[in-house]
């Protein structure tokens, strides 16, 4: 009986061992990410402040709308469309906030711990340089999109509650405000946009900024901009071409003007999962990001305090 039961119980013991090893390996990464949020409270305070300011402005705008409804009953039919545009504007505000935070965070992520000499303390902990750098990259790629999604969703629900209270008894359909708000649909679309475009597509940008942050002796912002500027200038002067500049424009803005209506349609179509994840430029950029991250890990390992 014992010989027959051994093959049945042994895989479960092996699986528990694998799970324990995975948990042990992921624990330093989890606590490193928590440490980044604890040290850089502006990562969640700035989106919260942006959402609060936006909500305050919308409340003032709603009160003005209510007064216009009292003066003209025909204006009540336009309120739902105006409020729907505010939800899209809120999502765009959170997207811009997340991008700005990501850029400035990456520039200071590794430079800051060398400047204040805290790198000596963090290197004394049983956390590898790879884990430290990956945890910093996960902030713009994963954490900020999730934070932006949660704050956007909460702010839109508050907007619905406030609008229901302000427009009660004014002739505006409160039921229509809730049914046409698309409170969950719009944030989910922007969450997908943030994870794909601002996370994966911009990964080479974040990795480059982390590399500069790990290397720069002073002024990492200047060192991040100087090499692309020099490359574009030398290429233009020597060969009268703009291939590198076009490459940067394609990576950050698309191949054509963002103001073009046709480009807006092409851009949204390119974000469909089967188009986006089959794009070879995405995987080329991820390979470049991996090279930059490898160099950033080596730099963090060898560079000391400033």
ZAMARGU-4260 file (C-alpha; in steps of 0.2 Angstrom, whole numbers, plus 5000, padded with zeros to 4 digits):
<rodrens>
0) 5000/5000/5000 | 5014/5012/5004 | 5023/5009/4988 | 5007/5012/4978 | 5003/5028/4987
5) 5020/5036/4985 | 5018/5041/4966 | 5002/5049/4970 | 5008/5060/4985 | 5025/5064/4978
10) 5020/5076/4964 | 5010/5086/4977 | 5025/5088/4987 | 5035/5093/4972 | 5022/5106/4967
15) 5022/5113/4985 | 5041/5114/4984 | 5040/5123/4967 | 5026/5135/4974 | 5037/5139/4990
20) 5052/5143/4979 | 5042/5154/4968 | 5035/5163/4983 | 5052/5165/4990 | 5059/5172/4974
25) 5044/5184/4972 | 5044/5191/4989 | 5059/5202/4987 | 5052/5209/4971 | 5035/5212/4980
30) 5043/5221/4995 | 5054/5231/4983 | 5039/5238/4974 | 5031/5242/4991 | 5047/5251/4995
35) 5046/5261/4980 | 5029/5267/4983 | 5033/5271/5001 | 5048/5281/4997 | 5040/5290/4982
40) 5023/5295/4989 | 5020/5307/4974 | 5017/5292/4963 | 4999/5290/4971 | 4997/5307/4978
45) 4999/5316/4961 | 4985/5306/4953 | 4974/5308/4968 | 4977/5327/4968 | 4973/5328/4949
50) 4957/5318/4952 | 4952/5329/4966 | 4955/5345/4956 | 4946/5338/4941 | 4931/5333/4952
55) 4931/5351/4960 | 4931/5359/4943 | 4917/5348/4936 | 4906/5352/4951 | 4908/5370/4948
60) 4904/5367/4930 | 4888/5356/4935 | 4882/5370/4946 | 4883/5382/4931 | 4874/5369/4920
65) 4860/5369/4933 | 4858/5387/4932 | 4857/5387/4913 | 4844/5373/4914 | 4834/5385/4925
70) 4835/5398/4912 | 4832/5387/4897 | 4823/5370/4897 | 4831/5366/4880 | 4848/5365/4888
75) 4843/5350/4899 | 4844/5338/4883 | 4863/5343/4881 | 4869/5340/4898 | 4871/5321/4896
80) 4882/5323/4881 | 4892/5337/4890 | 4895/5325/4905 | 4900/5311/4894 | 4914/5321/4887
85) 4920/5325/4905 | 4923/5306/4908 | 4934/5305/4893 | 4943/5321/4898 | 4946/5313/4915
90) 4954/5298/4907 | 4965/5308/4896 | 4971/5318/4912 | 4975/5302/4921 | 4985/5296/4906
95) 4995/5312/4904 | 4998/5312/4923 | 5004/5294/4923 | 5016/5297/4908 | 5024/5313/4916
100) 5026/5304/4933 | 5034/5289/4924 | 5047/5300/4915 | 5052/5309/4931 | 5052/5294/4942
105) 5063/5284/4930 | 5076/5298/4929 | 5077/5299/4948 | 5075/5281/4952 | 5093/5275/4953
110) 5101/5293/4953 | 5092/5298/4969 | 5098/5283/4979 | 5116/5287/4974 | 5114/5306/4978
115) 5107/5303/4995 | 5119/5288/4998 | 5105/5277/5003 | 5112/5265/4990 | 5125/5259/5003
120) 5110/5253/5014 | 5100/5245/5000 | 5115/5235/4994 | 5117/5228/5011 | 5100/5220/5010
125) 5098/5203/5002 | 5090/5210/4987 | 5099/5208/4970 | 5102/5222/4958 | 5091/5213/4945
130) 5077/5213/4958 | 5080/5232/4962 | 5080/5237/4944 | 5065/5226/4939 | 5055/5233/4953
135) 5058/5251/4947 | 5053/5247/4929 | 5037/5239/4936 | 5031/5256/4942 | 5028/5264/4925
140) 5024/5248/4916 | 5012/5241/4929 | 5009/5250/4945 | 5005/5267/4938 | 4992/5261/4925
145) 4983/5251/4939 | 4983/5266/4951 | 4977/5277/4937 | 4963/5265/4933 | 4957/5264/4951
150) 4958/5283/4954 | 4949/5286/4937 | 4935/5273/4942 | 4933/5281/4959 | 4932/5299/4952
155) 4919/5294/4939 | 4908/5286/4952 | 4909/5302/4963 | 4905/5312/4947 | 4890/5302/4945
160) 4884/5304/4963 | 4887/5323/4963 | 4879/5325/4946 | 4864/5315/4952 | 4862/5326/4967
165) 4865/5343/4958 | 4853/5339/4943 | 4839/5331/4954 | 4823/5339/4950 | 4830/5349/4935
170) 4822/5340/4921 | 4838/5330/4917 | 4836/5311/4917 | 4846/5304/4932 | 4843/5286/4925
175) 4850/5292/4908 | 4866/5299/4917 | 4869/5282/4925 | 4865/5271/4909 | 4875/5282/4897
180) 4890/5286/4908 | 4900/5270/4903 | 4909/5271/4920 | 4918/5255/4918 | 4920/5254/4899
185) 4930/5270/4897 | 4942/5266/4912 | 4945/5249/4905 | 4949/5255/4888 | 4961/5268/4895
190) 4969/5254/4907 | 4972/5244/4891 | 4979/5259/4883 | 4991/5263/4897 | 4997/5245/4899
195) 5000/5242/4880 | 5006/5260/4874 | 5013/5268/4890 | 5019/5252/4897 | 5025/5240/4884
200) 5027/5251/4869 | 5036/5265/4879 | 5047/5251/4888 | 5063/5256/4879 | 5060/5274/4885
205) 5059/5269/4903 | 5074/5257/4902 | 5084/5271/4894 | 5080/5283/4908 | 5084/5270/4921
210) 5101/5267/4912 | 5104/5286/4912 | 5099/5287/4930 | 5111/5273/4935 | 5126/5281/4926
215) 5124/5300/4926 | 5136/5309/4938 | 5125/5325/4938 | 5109/5331/4929 | 5101/5315/4922
220) 5088/5324/4913 | 5102/5333/4902 | 5111/5316/4899 | 5095/5308/4894 | 5091/5321/4881
225) 5109/5324/4875 | 5113/5308/4865 | 5097/5307/4855 | 5100/5326/4851 | 5118/5323/4846
230) 5114/5308/4835 | 5100/5317/4826 | 5111/5332/4823 | 5126/5322/4817 | 5115/5312/4805
235) 5107/5327/4798 | 5124/5336/4795 | 5133/5321/4789 | 5120/5312/4778 | 5106/5325/4777
240) 5094/5311/4783 | 5082/5310/4798 | 5080/5291/4800 | 5084/5292/4819 | 5072/5306/4822
245) 5058/5297/4812 | 5062/5282/4822 | 5059/5292/4838 | 5043/5300/4831 | 5037/5283/4827
250) 5040/5276/4844 | 5032/5290/4854 | 5020/5298/4842 | 5016/5287/4827 | 5022/5287/4809
255) 5010/5302/4805 | 5003/5317/4813 | 4993/5313/4829 | 4981/5327/4823 | 4976/5317/4807
260) 4958/5309/4808 | 4964/5295/4798 | 4979/5292/4809 | 4968/5292/4824 | 4958/5278/4816
265) 4974/5268/4811 | 4981/5271/4829 | 4965/5264/4837 | 4965/5249/4825 | 4984/5246/4829
270) 4979/5244/4848 | 4968/5229/4845 | 4977/5214/4853 | 4980/5204/4837 | 4988/5219/4829
275) 4997/5226/4843 | 5005/5209/4849 | 5010/5204/4832 | 5019/5220/4828 | 5038/5216/4826
280) 5042/5234/4832 | 5034/5230/4849 | 5046/5215/4851 | 5061/5224/4844 | 5058/5238/4857
285) 5056/5225/4871 | 5073/5218/4866 | 5081/5235/4866 | 5073/5238/4883 | 5081/5222/4889
290) 5098/5228/4884 | 5096/5244/4892 | 5090/5235/4908 | 5105/5224/4908 | 5116/5239/4907
295) 5107/5247/4921 | 5109/5232/4932 | 5128/5232/4928 | 5129/5251/4932 | 5120/5249/4948
300) 5132/5235/4953 | 5147/5245/4950 | 5142/5263/4953 | 5144/5270/4971 | 5137/5286/4979
305) 5139/5303/4971
</rodrens>
